[in-house]
Amino acid sequence: MVYLSTRDSSLQKSSMEIIKQGISIEGGLFVPEYIPKLKKQDIEDMRKMDYRQRAYRVLSLFLTDFSQEDLENIISAAYRNDNFDCPEIAPLVKLDSNLFIQELWHGPTYAFKDMALQILPHLMTTAAVRTGDDKEIVILVATSGDTGKAALEGFKDVDGTQVVVFYPHGGVSNIQRLQMVTQEGKNVHVVAIEGNFDDTQTAVKTIFTDREFIRSLDKHGKKFSSANSINWGRLVPQIVYYVSAYIDLINSQALEDGDEFNVVVPTGNFGNILAAYYAKNIGVPIGKLICASNSNNVLSDFINTGVYNINREFYRTISPSMDILISSNLERLLFELCGRQDEQVRKWMQDLKEIGQYKLDDQSYKKLKSHLWGGYANEEQTLAAIRDTYNQYDYIMDPHTAVGKWVYDEYKEATGDNRKTLLVSTASPFKFHEDVLRAILGPESIKDKDEFEGLEILESISGMEIPSGLKDLKSKTIVHKTVVSKDKISHAVKNILGLDGGRHEDSDSTI
Ligand SMILES: *Cc1c(COP(=O)(O)O)cnc(C)c1O
């Protein structure tokens, strides 16, 4: 199987090449030349398999130039039992006879990003070795909070790589920030940006397509890649857990083989829900893909009107990993919706860049509506969903998952659709304990309490243990303190990589 770009469909590259590269040089995203299909026998076989074996079945459909042995080694290195705190890797929890939660946060950083970022470094370094590429891979990451830490954990001390993470200053939760700024490892760099996630992501994407920068890097024996979900190597491992959830639902007799179920995804950059869309297209019988946004509801508006419009206020919310207006991965869906016309995608992306909006044609919009339903939860509604879920089911969810729960209830109310539903839980409640406690116990409960007291209160009411990596933050030293203005991101990268001949002009922007 070869890969093309959403903005240049004449391209033909192997999966190893595109995973190394991350984003296409003209700014498009890589997509497979066709969508492979699971066979009936695959589903039957997977019923007896564990998560790792299921992952092999799915990954081998897309990453056809990796050998079986390489893929199996990569998968076992990623989904190790000492990396994930439960043997199922992505366990299902039944809330009631219709609603199932898939917890995607049992990896080392307690958010779903680990599902892909524990495996991406292995895919990338194997691809480099097998293609005879000895350049150092420089991973640039823009994070709204969780990707950064997951990338740091995934790539730390991986030979032949450097990781540089940019996060919005003041735009992540305190725990998320502490997780990143205390990161150890000889090849890791963390920089706060005075700007929001969109500023950061746009600046990083610009660097990836800056031919002069790339040439200069090349001279120094290095090359860029991306660990954001624009990298196909991030997306394909995310398809696995939707397939795995379906198999688990059959095995637990919640579904019969072939029964449709809906999927609710708390959405930001549109990576996770796009993986569900691919899962549907390879043959998992998913009905509606329910896209849940927070107050930054550009996606739910898009689904409801066909117009994507970022000319609106940006909010910092209690679900910060979804505080995004420019959802990069939507580009891959657009490519499919318009019948894979790269010219049409280029036009929409140009409109987005120039006037901050684009409008789908009727046919593409109709197709979009056939797959997707969109809704959003504001801050009060998010807190109410945490509280009500706790009261009704004795289950504690983080604010991102709660956005999904709110929208699920709205969907049911609006449509009467009572098919079984999978809600993917994207973060551990401990990671966002302050708002979780505020929702459940009221604001008084956290007054004058520090991070670590908050974790303990949540431990006592949930009966779950505080994840060790969060408990340990208390004794860790802050090692990354750089803050840079958003127009100096490229400069900061040069500095970190020592490309500017040792001139350090950033003293005005670094605190
Ligand atoms: C990244 C993230 C999201 C959004 O996922 P996308 O793939 O960007 O849509 C939702 N919740 C949490 C906790 C996240 O870390």
PDBQT file of the ligand as one rigid body, heavy atoms in Angstrom, charges set to zero:
ROOT
HETATM    1  C1  LIG A 601      -6.009  15.181  22.871  1.00  0.00    +0.000 C 
HETATM    2  C2  LIG A 601      -7.182  14.999  23.748  1.00  0.00    +0.000 A 
HETATM    3  C3  LIG A 601      -8.495  15.100  23.260  1.00  0.00    +0.000 A 
HETATM    4  C4  LIG A 601      -8.794  15.463  21.827  1.00  0.00    +0.000 C 
HETATM    5  O1  LIG A 601      -8.403  14.447  20.931  1.00  0.00    +0.000 OA
HETATM    6  P1  LIG A 601      -8.197  14.791  19.369  1.00  0.00    +0.000 P 
HETATM    7  O2  LIG A 601      -7.628  13.560  18.778  1.00  0.00    +0.000 OA
HETATM    8  O3  LIG A 601      -7.235  15.943  19.340  1.00  0.00    +0.000 OA
HETATM    9  O4  LIG A 601      -9.514  15.161  18.839  1.00  0.00    +0.000 OA
HETATM   10  C5  LIG A 601      -9.537  14.847  24.128  1.00  0.00    +0.000 A 
HETATM   11  N1  LIG A 601      -9.307  14.561  25.426  1.00  0.00    +0.000 NA
HETATM   12  C6  LIG A 601      -8.067  14.469  25.940  1.00  0.00    +0.000 A 
HETATM   13  C7  LIG A 601      -7.894  14.159  27.384  1.00  0.00    +0.000 C 
HETATM   14  C8  LIG A 601      -6.963  14.668  25.122  1.00  0.00    +0.000 A 
HETATM   15  O5  LIG A 601      -5.729  14.570  25.627  1.00  0.00    +0.000 OA
ENDROOT
TORSDOF 0
